[in-house]
Amino acid sequence: MEKQTAEIPGDAPLGDRTNMVFSGSFVTYGRAKFLVTGTGMDTEMGRIAALLKSTEEKKTPLQVSLDQFGRKLSIGILILCGILFAVSVLWRREDVMNAFLFAVALAVAAIPEALSSIVTIVLSFGTRKMARENAIIRKLQAVEGLGSVSVICSDKTGTLTQNKMTVQKLYTGGRIISAGEADFHDALQEPLLRTALLCSDATVNESGEVGDPTEVALVRLGEAYGVDEEETRRRWPRLTEIPFDSDRKMMTTVHRFSGGLMMVTKGAVDVLLDRSDISPEERAEVERVNERFSQEGLRVLAFACRPVDSTAVTLDDEDHLTFLGVVAMMDPPREESKAAVAECIAAGIRPIMITGDHKVTASAIAREIGILTPGTQAVEGAVLDGMSDEELREFVPGVSVYARVSPEHKIRIVRAWQDRGCLVAMTGDGVNDAPALKQADIGVAMGITGTEVAKDAAGMVLTDDNFATIVQAVKNGRNVYANIQRAIQFLLSGNAAGILTVLYASLMNLPVPFAAVHLLFINLLTDSLPAIALGLEPHTDAVMHQKPRPRNEGLLTRSFLTSVVAEGLVIAAATITAFHLGLRESAAVGSTMAFATLCLARLFHGFDCKAPEPVILTRRFWNNRALLAAFAVGAVLLGSVLAVPVLRPLFEAAALSGAQALWIVGLAFGSMLVIQLLKALRTRR
């Protein structure tokens, strides 16, 4: 917003009396001179653009983990395959080409190259579910990132509250009057209520509400008592006005009453008190009432008036006013906000309110919905100006409410939490919120009231502007991450079983347990289908009983690797047993039994990966139709390879007896039972 100095009227020298206007403003009548005080990056818009340019988007924990995991896994498997190739050629004296082809096939089978596709598919399904629940994901990685959020910085108006201001109380004539007792015919109340309708631009009709929510609340009060704002404005038409200005915190209009011209003004209580002719005792009483209303979470507007001789009023005329009283209104909290905040706290997520409202008003709302808790405080943004980044990093844990903040304050608050190792979500709707939305790990823009700039900088857009939707998105994000973990666990433990089987055969100088085509069959069919199905595991509320995953925690945690290795060993043991049973007859039968057992055991293993606890005797065993379908398809394909004579040569499979087929099924199913037993023991411990 390019600042310019406007001078009205036009003959006086520029600089005597100034108002700040911004680029994009419209001059609807009159004439003026303008002095440009800033262009390009020196303007308000330029400052915001500089903030946007200086902030960088962050990678989510999953992106970082997968990058590190993929690099380490690829190097490890290539080294292992190189060792196996050397052993095959130098120790077992196998043909170099056959050994090389087997090493390549093992590398292809061991590296879960479908992982990136599976992660993308799971994230895509997560975005579709979130879209149905009023959260539009603009950046795919934000789905998983939401699940790791440990701090949510939220605006108050419209997100935690309903953005529907309603008048609650009046103060005039030395007494407090509830909105339900307002009387437009009372001699004391009528000037205040009439001024509230005249000194506003909002309209309410069958088409809806138009105007600032605060002014709409004033109009609604009049309509509740049969006083129409349009009729009132026709009776006392506006002759001129001095529009509201955030620096003056006032708005003034001039009307012709029966006694002559009258200037009516509304604005902040402290500003109008300074400009009114009022006794010290009356002023003290108004300030006491204002403080009381603010502590109740009410937004307070003051009204005043004075006779004037001409419609050509200036800023200098906004003085020596007659104080009429105040109107206190509230933007009530959303009914679901309190429950959503409580769910956040239970899930280990810290909710923070950042607002432009007065500190006392913001504190009252935050206290009501559970954000401002004992041991934390509310501060104004100006407090942050004198702090270094290190001081702010130590300061933020004790603050739950920030009032009167600037765009720079928002960025510093977000960075301070990030420096503490937290993953931060930030909500916003205005152009000035865009830098903070980009700085945050997850920027959340408002779909109803948000600007296009804010939406473009955000990773997620709320179509209902509701804080509860963010909490639901966090729940979905945690479930999506859990599903991705299940898919990765399935892939790694199954691949580990195949590698362990090959290592065993090499060390024991046994025949190669798998043909290259076996490994490719496992890789393409029994890997991908169950892994994708696990990514579609139904979501549960249990994830919100856990604490957020630490920002620096990698994917391969000790407990995760322990599970992968233990489950891989169990499946490998079943595969090796089948291999030995087949070797009694021939190497071809042994290879076929090992291949079939590994395939079927991995299909059963999909059910093991559904949960960290045993599920075999629960309804959860059957609740994933996609996994049941993947198991059925995999079993049918495997059965076809073993049973259809024309397919056996293609897959280097030998004919098996009925007893050998039963051994395959028993060993594969038994591996699932053993893993379920291990989960039961781990859960009990």
Buried (B, 14 or more C-beta within 10 A) or exposed (E): BBBBBBBEEEEEEEEEBBBBBEBEEEEEEEEBBEEEEBEEEBBBBBBBBEBBEEBEEBBBBBBBBBEEBBEEBBEEBBEBBEEBBEBBBEEEEBEEEEBBBBBBBBBBBBBBBBBEEBBEBBBBBBBEBBEEBBBBBBBBBBBBBBBBBBBBBBBBBBBBBBBBBBBBBBBBBEEBBEBEEBEBEBEBBBBBBBBBBBBBBBBBEEEEBEBBBBBBBBBBBBEBEEBBBEEBBEEBEBBBBBEBBEEBBBBBBBBEEEEEBBBBBBBBBEBBBEBBEBEEEEBEBBEEBBEBBBEBBBBBBBBBBBEBEEBEBEBEBBEEBBBBBBBBBBBBBBEBBBBBBBBBBEBBBBBBBBBBBBBBBBBBBBBBBBBBEEEBEBBBBEBBEEBEEEEBBEBBBEBBBBBBBBBBBBBBBBBBBBEBEBBBBBBBBBBBBBBBBBBBBBBBBBBEBBBEBBBBBBBBBBBBBBBBBBBBBBBBBBBBBBBBBBBBBBBBBBBBBBBBBBBBBBEEEBBBBBBBBBBBBBBEBBBBBBBBBBBBBEBBEEBBEEEBBBBEEBBBBEEBBEBBBBBBBBBBBBBBBBBEBBBEBEBBBBBBBBBBBBBBBBBBBBBBBBBBEBBBEEEBBEBBEBBBEBBEBBBEBBEEBBEEEEEBEEBBBBEBEEEBBEBBBBBBBBBBBBBBEBBBEBEEE
